[in-house]
């Protein structure tokens, strides 16, 4: 279901119908609510001009159809930050509406949602140059050294290398210490100090991949537990958009690591198959011109196989 300006609606409709699905264009909130009452809707693609008002519409839709995916374009005229939103009102995908490239992001997102084939950086135009498994936490430093060496040879700047290294460091720590859980949900290693050396059984080895294309560099870390949840995703996006740290006191459990990951990248993609796999993908537009700043408008995606 589409509630969009004509150019974005045209791309959306072409992509949806090209995959053999029906695209419905609605002209206003009343028509959208009526539509979800009459038939199942897999996704609602809309534009955010007024966060409170537009996300309230999505919240009504999601309450009627809990599995409906929300794909939101952020209007260039949008100023300031989002209010703190309830998770039901938060779109699964936030795409800044600022360039033709974002229309390609939209097409990729639609294809992933409808095909349910969600994993892999290849979908964003980057083939992994290398993929490795981590058997213990002590191997992290060598892996990060290899990643920096690879990107440096490709001409990536030292400032971007610092962002890549910081984000991957935290992704790996999350996959080693936070993700592993027992069948009853009890954490296996969360209580351990992050400096601990942990030997992982093969069934717990996280996979690390990285690659580069003409304009994008991508890196990913996957765990074999699939425990990263939507509530956590929404809380981090909320805080990042508000430019707030997680807890003033910091410390273990404050979530600062994930917050740093979200801040380091231009696009954050989280793919989850519950109980089986979580994949974090970070993308940085390394050929982008202009001065980067902490207020740049990032793109966020959360995909979950239900």
C-alpha positions, 0 to 999 in steps of 0.5 A: 500500500502506497501513500507517496508523492508520484515519483516515489510511488511510481518506483514502488509500484513498478517494483511491487508489480514486477515481483507479482504483487499488487500495489494499491495507492491511497490518497489519504489516511481514511482510505489507508485505514479502510484498506487495511480493514478489508484486506491483508497488507504486507507493507505500507510505504509512506512519506514523513513530513510531520513525524507525530501525525504520519507515524500515528497513521502507521501505528493505526495500521500496524495495530490492525495488521501487526506484521505490516512492514513500514517503509518511510521516506523522510522529507527533505523539509523535515527539520529537527528530530523525531519525538520519542515514538512507541514501537508500534508507530516506528517504521521498520525502514527509514530512508532520507528522501534526498537523492535518486539513490534512495529510490534504489534503496527503496527497490532493494527494501521492497524486494527483500520484504516480498521475497523474504530473502533478506541476508547478504550485503550483495543486495546492496551492490557489494560482493564480500571480498572475504568472509571469516569465522571467529573461533574465540574473542582473542582473534578480533584484533587480527581480523580488524587489522586485516580489514583495515589493511584491505580497505587501506589498499583500496584507497579508503581514508584513515578517518573512514577506517576509524569508523569502520574499525569502531563499528566492526569492533562493537559488532564482533563484541555483540556477536561474541558476548551478547548474542549467545543464549541458552534455549531458555534465553539465559545469556551465556557470556554477557556477564563476562568482562569484554577483555575475557578470552572466550573459546567458542564452540563451532556452533557459536562462531560468528561470521565476519565479511567485508567488501567494497564497490565503486561507491560503497564499502560494506561489512557485516557480522552474523551470529547464529542465535537470532535474538536481536529484537525490534524493541531494541532496534527502535530504541536505538534509532529513537535515541540516535535521532534525538542525538542522545547517549544511551545512559549518562552513566555509561557502563556495561549494559548501557548499550553504548556499543550498539549506539556507536555502531549506529553512529558510525555508518551511513546505512544500518541494516539488521536482518533477523531470523529468530532463533537462527541468525542475526546479521548486522550490515554497515554501509558507508558511502566512501566516495561521497563528497562534502564534509561529513558531520554527526548530523548526517541523515542516516538510513536504517532497516530492520528485517525479520523473518516471522 
